[in-house]
Amino acid sequence: MNIVKICLWIKMNVNTTEELEKVIHAVNVTATRIKEIEAAKKKAVLTVGDTVTFTGKRNKKMEGIITKMKIKNALVKCKNDQGAAVLWNCPFSMLEVV
């Protein structure tokens, strides 16, 4: 469904704060499900030893190797600016395979 049509439907059919809160809750639940599905798809593709990239602090592109797979995150071993090894706890949704 087109986002403009959805917005118009909400504008025409939602008349109280309670109804608006129900719409917001439904949108949040749907967004959470979509994010979980996307993360599960990425987790299925990734394995320990894969080289991945992700965006770290201050929008810096980081590259590293997955050392451990957890339920929602992966431990990624990267090198910092001084060359020391650093472990990042990254959600699967942030990771891209190199």
C-alpha positions in Angstrom: 0.0 0.0 0.0 1.2 3.5 -0.8 2.5 5.5 2.2 0.5 8.6 1.0 -2.7 6.5 1.0 -2.0 5.3 4.5 -1.4 8.8 5.8 -4.6 10.0 4.2 -6.6 7.0 5.7 -5.2 7.9 9.1 -6.1 11.5 8.7 -9.6 10.7 7.7 -10.3 7.8 10.1 -8.4 8.5 13.3 -10.3 11.0 15.5 -9.0 10.4 19.1 -5.7 10.1 20.8 -6.5 6.6 21.8 -7.0 5.6 18.2 -3.8 7.3 17.2 -1.9 5.5 19.9 -3.3 2.1 18.6 -2.1 3.0 15.1 1.4 4.0 16.4 1.6 0.7 18.4 0.7 -1.3 15.3 3.4 0.5 13.3 6.0 -0.1 16.0 5.1 -3.8 16.3 5.3 -4.2 12.5 8.7 -2.3 12.4 10.1 -4.6 15.1 9.0 -7.8 13.2 10.6 -6.5 10.0 13.9 -5.7 11.8 13.9 -9.2 13.4 13.3 -10.8 10.0 16.1 -8.8 8.4 18.5 -9.6 11.2 17.7 -13.4 11.0 18.4 -13.3 7.3 21.8 -11.7 7.9 22.6 -14.2 10.7 21.8 -17.1 8.4 24.4 -15.8 5.9 27.2 -15.0 8.4 29.6 -17.4 10.1 32.6 -17.2 12.4 35.7 -16.2 10.4 33.8 -14.1 7.9 35.3 -10.7 7.1 32.6 -8.0 7.5 32.3 -4.2 7.5 30.1 -2.0 9.6 29.8 1.7 10.5 31.3 2.4 13.9 31.6 5.5 16.0 31.5 8.9 14.2 30.3 7.1 11.0 33.7 5.5 10.5 33.7 2.5 8.3 35.2 -0.5 10.2 36.3 -3.9 8.9 36.9 -7.0 10.9 36.5 -10.7 11.4 33.6 -12.3 13.2 35.0 -14.2 16.2 31.8 -15.3 17.9 28.1 -15.5 17.0 25.7 -14.7 19.8 21.9 -14.7 19.7 21.4 -11.1 18.5 25.0 -9.8 18.0 28.3 -10.9 16.7 31.7 -10.2 18.2 33.9 -8.6 15.5 37.6 -8.2 15.9 38.9 -5.0 14.3 42.1 -3.0 14.5 41.8 0.6 15.9 43.9 3.6 14.7 46.9 2.5 16.8 46.8 -1.0 15.4 45.6 -2.7 18.5 42.9 -5.4 18.3 39.5 -4.3 19.5 36.3 -6.4 19.9 33.0 -4.8 18.8 29.6 -6.2 19.8 27.6 -5.6 16.6 24.0 -6.4 15.8 23.6 -8.6 12.7 21.6 -5.9 10.9 24.7 -3.6 10.9 27.1 -6.2 9.3 27.9 -6.5 5.6 30.0 -9.3 4.2 33.1 -8.3 2.3 
